[in-house]
Amino acid sequence: MHEEITDVSGNVFDDLGLEDAQEMSLKAALAIQLSSTIRYSHLTQSDAGEALGIPQSHVSKIMNGKLEGITADRILRMLVKLGCDIDIVIKAKDTAGPGRLAIETPRTRISVAA
């Protein structure tokens, strides 16, 4: 039995050849943070929807990764409404080549784009 090993980029959307891979990866990472914040706050989807000014069904879609029609900016604003602080830090890179985009929380760092 022969197994084929495929190199991956670290972005599943890019590996699948999807057009907006970096945007999709960013939105997915932010949606994970939003879902974690809702769960950590012990909010029901209805309570979260009320706090965010959206229907419970939209909260459910986001928490289940159905992010079509929603922007990363909108998810960022939802996180702020739920009491999260968001700091965007831009800094020079130590080495040559493209920079990276990552989302960092006190518990984890998620690479979004390289």
N, C-alpha and C positions, 0 to 999 in steps of 0.2 A: 504494500500500500504506500503510495507516494502522496505526501501532503505538499501543497504549494503554499509558500509564504509570500504574502504581498506586503510591500512597504506601505505605510500609511502616513498621512500628513499630520494627524492629530486633530483634524477637523472632519468628522464623518460626512458632513454635507459636501465638502470639497472632494473627498474621496469618491463620493457618488456622482461627481461631475455636475452638481447643481449650480445654476447661474449665480445666485445670490448667497453663496455658501458662507461668507464671512458675516453677513447680516443675519442669516438664519442661526448661525452659531451664537452670535451675540444675543439675539432674542431668546434662544433656548436657555442660555446661561442666566439671563435676567429673569426669565419665567421660573427657573428653578429657585432662584433667590426669593421671588415673590411667593411662591408656594411654601417655601420654608418659613418665611416671615408669617404667613397666615397660620400655618400649623403651630409655630412656636408661640404665637399670640393667642392660641386656643380659640380662634375665630371660626365660626361656621362660614360656609361659602356665602350664605345670605347676609351675615354680619359684615363680611369682607366687602361684598357688593355694595352694601349700604354705605360703608366708609369710603369706598372708591367712587361711588356715584354711578355704578354700572349694575346691570341685572346679574343675579346669581348665576344664570346660565353662562354669562361671559366669564365669570370667575372660574366656573367649572372647565370651560374650554381652555383657558390659560393654564390651569393646573394640570390639565391632561395633554399639554403640549400642542394644542391646536391654535397656532399663532398667526394664521393667515389673516391679513387685514389689520394687524396690530403692529405698531412701530416700537422700536427699542426705546425711543424717547417717551412714549406713552407708558411703557412698563416702568421706566425710571421714575416718572411722575407718580405712578401708583405706589412704588416703594416709599417715596417721600411721604405720601399721604398716610401710609401705615407706620410712620415714625422712623424710617431709616434715614441716616445721614449718608449722602453720596458725595464723595470727593473725587474729582477727576484730576489726576496728576500726570503731567507731561514732562518727561525728562530726557536728556541726551543719553544715547546709547554708548556703552563702553567699546563696542566692537563695530566693524563695518557691516553693512547689510541692512535689510529692512528691519523695522522695529516690530514690536509685538503689542497685542491688545490682550489684557487679562482683567478678570474681575476677581477682586480679593475681598474676603470676609475675615473676621477674626479666626475662623476655623479652617479656611481653605483658600486656595488660589486656583482659578479656572482659566486656562489659556483659551482665548477665543480666536485669535488670528495671529499669524506669524508674519 
